[in-house]
Amino acid sequence: MQQSAVSKLSPWIRHRLVTEQEVLARILGAHPTAETISFVQEVFWRSYFKGWLEQHPSVWDRYLVSLDIALENLGNDYSEAISGRTGIACFDHWCAELIQTGYLHNHARMWFASIWIFTLRLPWELGAAFFLIHLIDGDPASNTLSWRWVGGLHTKGKTYLASASNIARFTNGRFEPLGQLTGSAEALTEAYDHPLVPLPPAQSTPIDDAMLLVTQEDCTPQTFIADRPLGILGIVSSTNTGLAADFTQHAVSQASDKLVISDDWTTAIIDMARHAGTNRVVTAYAPVGPVATALAVAKTGLSKEGIELHQTRRPYDSLTWTHATAGFFKLKKKIPQILHDLDLG
Ligand SMILES: Cc1cc2nc3c(=O)[nH]c(=O)nc-3n(C[C@H](O)[C@H](O)[C@H](O)COP(=O)(O)OP(=O)(O)OC[C@H]3O[C@@H](n4cnc5c(N)ncnc54)[C@H](O)[C@@H]3O)c2cc1C
């Protein structure tokens, strides 16, 4: 696979070790606009997916329910797929590459997902979960919605079909799975509507006299929510292990005074807040996904102890997510205005 045309920045952007706004500022400051258009649009795809899932949270809830059902009905074909023993050389190669490096080029992700859904005929939720565990840029929004896009659920009825000739062309002939891939991709369907839910209002100004909580959703929160926090607690779930989990732990730990690896976030936050002598905890707004769920649970427990948990949203998110209600085109049209509002264009 030729990888020269990609930045490989996604693990850093996904965990906000570097933000979308910083990447855009750097690229637009260094190159003429005409040369940067496609890269700038790529960065906005991330914002689009995040904003769209935030406003259609039932997609994530439904994905989790369907995943549980699929996990109860696993067969040999699934085991062969996730251990790279399907006999489709390119697919088996990408499977190993994903597990060993935590990264796949966007083309490989699309081909992999397409083969998984249409040739191997496995539930898309299992493939999405497999990616989420192994990708070091694993992201609930980009991942779930990309899998749904390949399967024809995001842009309803429009699927992505991997073909031997396309794979041969973009892998310089290294792989050409002639006769091994299905030639048709009938769009997946689902029995649920996913209504648009308005964005919850969010605070975007700093909060004083607070303990700062760092999660994998944003590893540079000091830059916008608390200049001088009374302590910085990093917290990650203990559920996952492996390369991607290691990356996440390092990302969170370098941003905090203390790292806790636990599924009981409530107790860890209460202990640290008491130690810091405050009843205010502030963290970066967590978009739909496991962190948002863990914070919602913790908020209830904290409030019983008289501790407030505030989530502060980056202005960049509020600015971009507002336009992520339909297809990408709607946000794309607003890119010049958004860049202007951010003082970048
Ligand atoms: C099935 C599937 C699953 C995916 N899962 C994830 C995931 O879990 N996490 C994730 O970050 N991306 C995911 N993507 C999107 C995309 O593949 C990666 O963001 C991209 O490959 C990252 O590599 P890069 O940094 O070299 O990208 P570049 O091509 O250098 O792009 C620059 C930046 O733009 C953003 N970007 C580019 N393309 C996309 C895209 N299609 N969607 C969202 N953001 C994009 C990323 O932040 C990236 O770092 C998935 C795509 C598919 C088809």
The ligand as an SDF file (V2000), in Angstrom:
LIG
                    3D

 53 58  0  0  0  0  0  0  0  0999 V2000
  -14.2680    1.5590    7.9860 C   0  0  0  0  0  0  0  0  0  0  0  0
  -13.5250    2.7950    8.4250 C   0  0  0  0  0  0  0  0  0  0  0  0
  -13.2520    2.9750    9.7820 C   0  0  0  0  0  0  0  0  0  0  0  0
  -12.5910    4.1290   10.2120 C   0  0  0  0  0  0  0  0  0  0  0  0
  -12.3270    4.2730   11.5530 N   0  0  0  0  0  0  0  0  0  0  0  0
  -11.7270    5.4060   11.9860 C   0  0  0  0  0  0  0  0  0  0  0  0
  -11.4640    5.5890   13.3690 C   0  0  0  0  0  0  0  0  0  0  0  0
  -11.8060    4.7740   14.2300 O   0  0  0  0  0  0  0  0  0  0  0  0
  -10.8130    6.7230   13.7420 N   0  0  0  0  0  0  0  0  0  0  0  0
  -10.4240    7.6690   12.8350 C   0  0  0  0  0  0  0  0  0  0  0  0
   -9.8180    8.6550   13.2440 O   0  0  0  0  0  0  0  0  0  0  0  0
  -10.6910    7.5240   11.5400 N   0  0  0  0  0  0  0  0  0  0  0  0
  -11.3170    6.4270   11.0770 C   0  0  0  0  0  0  0  0  0  0  0  0
  -11.5610    6.2710    9.7410 N   0  0  0  0  0  0  0  0  0  0  0  0
  -11.2720    7.4040    8.8320 C   0  0  0  0  0  0  0  0  0  0  0  0
   -9.8960    7.4090    8.1450 C   0  0  0  0  0  0  0  0  0  0  0  0
   -9.6050    6.1560    7.6060 O   0  0  0  0  0  0  0  0  0  0  0  0
   -8.7560    7.8170    9.0870 C   0  0  0  0  0  0  0  0  0  0  0  0
   -9.0750    8.9970    9.7820 O   0  0  0  0  0  0  0  0  0  0  0  0
   -7.4830    8.0660    8.2860 C   0  0  0  0  0  0  0  0  0  0  0  0
   -7.1310    6.9210    7.5750 O   0  0  0  0  0  0  0  0  0  0  0  0
   -6.3820    8.4760    9.2300 C   0  0  0  0  0  0  0  0  0  0  0  0
   -5.1350    8.4460    8.6060 O   0  0  0  0  0  0  0  0  0  0  0  0
   -4.2900    9.7690    8.3910 P   0  0  0  0  0  0  0  0  0  0  0  0
   -4.1250   10.5210    9.6440 O   0  0  0  0  0  0  0  0  0  0  0  0
   -3.0160    9.3420    7.7140 O   0  0  0  0  0  0  0  0  0  0  0  0
   -5.2320   10.5690    7.3940 O   0  0  0  0  0  0  0  0  0  0  0  0
   -4.9570   11.7650    6.3780 P   0  0  0  0  0  0  0  0  0  0  0  0
   -5.3870   11.2940    5.0330 O   0  0  0  0  0  0  0  0  0  0  0  0
   -3.5770   12.3050    6.5040 O   0  0  0  0  0  0  0  0  0  0  0  0
   -6.0390   12.8590    6.8260 O   0  0  0  0  0  0  0  0  0  0  0  0
   -5.7320   13.9230    7.7280 C   0  0  0  0  0  0  0  0  0  0  0  0
   -6.6860   13.8820    8.9020 C   0  0  0  0  0  0  0  0  0  0  0  0
   -8.0280   14.0790    8.4740 O   0  0  0  0  0  0  0  0  0  0  0  0
   -8.9350   13.2460    9.2210 C   0  0  0  0  0  0  0  0  0  0  0  0
   -9.5850   12.2960    8.3180 N   0  0  0  0  0  0  0  0  0  0  0  0
   -9.1490   11.9110    7.0920 C   0  0  0  0  0  0  0  0  0  0  0  0
  -10.0500   11.0800    6.5190 N   0  0  0  0  0  0  0  0  0  0  0  0
  -11.0580   10.9370    7.4130 C   0  0  0  0  0  0  0  0  0  0  0  0
  -12.2750   10.2190    7.3930 C   0  0  0  0  0  0  0  0  0  0  0  0
  -12.6750    9.4790    6.3490 N   0  0  0  0  0  0  0  0  0  0  0  0
  -13.0590   10.2840    8.4920 N   0  0  0  0  0  0  0  0  0  0  0  0
  -12.7010   11.0300    9.5630 C   0  0  0  0  0  0  0  0  0  0  0  0
  -11.5680   11.7440    9.6110 N   0  0  0  0  0  0  0  0  0  0  0  0
  -10.7580   11.7020    8.5590 C   0  0  0  0  0  0  0  0  0  0  0  0
   -8.0880   12.5420   10.2700 C   0  0  0  0  0  0  0  0  0  0  0  0
   -8.1010   13.2860   11.4690 O   0  0  0  0  0  0  0  0  0  0  0  0
   -6.6980   12.5540    9.6380 C   0  0  0  0  0  0  0  0  0  0  0  0
   -5.6640   12.4810   10.5910 O   0  0  0  0  0  0  0  0  0  0  0  0
  -12.2100    5.1160    9.2680 C   0  0  0  0  0  0  0  0  0  0  0  0
  -12.4870    4.9180    7.9110 C   0  0  0  0  0  0  0  0  0  0  0  0
  -13.1160    3.7640    7.5000 C   0  0  0  0  0  0  0  0  0  0  0  0
  -13.3940    3.5800    6.0360 C   0  0  0  0  0  0  0  0  0  0  0  0
  1  2  1  0
  2  3  1  0
  2 52  2  0
  3  4  2  0
  4  5  1  0
  4 50  1  0
  5  6  2  0
  6  7  1  0
  6 13  1  0
  7  8  2  0
  7  9  1  0
  9 10  1  0
 10 11  2  0
 10 12  1  0
 12 13  2  0
 13 14  1  0
 14 15  1  0
 14 50  1  0
 15 16  1  0
 16 17  1  0
 16 18  1  0
 18 19  1  0
 18 20  1  0
 20 21  1  0
 20 22  1  0
 22 23  1  0
 23 24  1  0
 24 25  2  0
 24 26  1  0
 24 27  1  0
 27 28  1  0
 28 29  2  0
 28 30  1  0
 28 31  1  0
 31 32  1  0
 32 33  1  0
 33 34  1  0
 33 48  1  0
 34 35  1  0
 35 36  1  0
 35 46  1  0
 36 37  1  0
 36 45  1  0
 37 38  2  0
 38 39  1  0
 39 40  1  0
 39 45  2  0
 40 41  1  0
 40 42  2  0
 42 43  1  0
 43 44  2  0
 44 45  1  0
 46 47  1  0
 46 48  1  0
 48 49  1  0
 50 51  2  0
 51 52  1  0
 52 53  1  0
M  END
$$$$
